[in-house]
Amino acid sequence: MHAWEAIQKTLNHIEEHLGEDIHIEELAETAVLSLFYYQRLFTRLVKASVRDYIKLRRLAKSLTMLRDKENRIIDIAMEFGFGSHVTFTRAFKETYGITPSQYRDKPIGLQNFDKPDLSLGYIVVDEGVPLISDGLVLEMNRKLLEEPINFLGVTGYYPFKYGKMFGERTGVDTVREIWDRFFRVLPNISHISEGRRVGISYHGDAPDGYSSYFVGAEVKKDEKKPGFTNWQLPIREYVVCGFESENHEQMIIGLGKAMKYTRFWLKKHNLIADGFFPEMYYKSSSDITYVELWIPFRIREK
């Protein structure tokens, strides 16, 4: 058994028993490792200690129950092993910056620490060959964009932590707030009805500790409007990672996995991402959304 497989086995166990007492000693036994080496390896691969990870996954799972006001906060705290209302509230505020009561009164987008699939950092697939991760199907391809794609929309900023991607951050989801603002003004944009929508992370003029984020709808070449931002996906070659999602939660988890896998795939092909990171969303008549990450790249210097 590979080291990552041993840790993944315990991640699966944790997810299945979040409402129960979870003892690190038993997890180490499951991984067939000493307690010392298990905790070191877990932290290295998961980017969180065992105890912090269990806490973060319990908090993530608690959100659904919190949105139902029929559930008492003390009952939710006990359900997920926090022991008391005070302990749950403290952990919640430390993680998200607001209290459970505040979230219940006004549910907003929150970023969670998702259950990782460690195989995404060890398995290399060829272009056009699907890779399955917990029911999500990722596919990698290189595409040459021969005509630029034009977008019109809005720009904002989000807190940036180096090395942290979707699924590894916690707190208020400021990216979702930018998307919400975009959807409010979308009726004022003369966009292509069946066109694509895009979310793009780039440095831009963001202050220290932040990254710029543009959200836009596909428009004709010369479409402009005061108060809105134009952005163009330029002609060049891209590595594209595509996947389908059935709902918003699955899409966010999929984005995190796609970002992690794309970073790994580029490294294995001696490539590196170059400057900006577009997420392309395709309109669908069904509930399924098709999403692509378009990553501009260059050869990694040795």
Secondary structure, DSSP 8 states (H G I E B T S, - for coil): --HHHHHHHHHHHHHHTTTS---HHHHHHHTTS-HHHHHHHHHHHHSS-HHHHHHHHHHHHHHHHHHSTTS-HHHHHHHTT--SHHHHHHHHHHHHSS-HHHHHHS---EE------GGGGT----TT--EEETTEEEEEEEEEE-S-EEEEEEEEEEE--TT--TTT--EE-HHHHHHHHHHHHGGGS---TT--EEEEEE-TT--TTEEEEEEEEE--TT---TT-EEEEE-SEEEEEEEEEESSHHHHHHHHHHHHHHHHHHHHHTTEEE-S-EEEEEE--SSS-EEEEEEEEEEE---
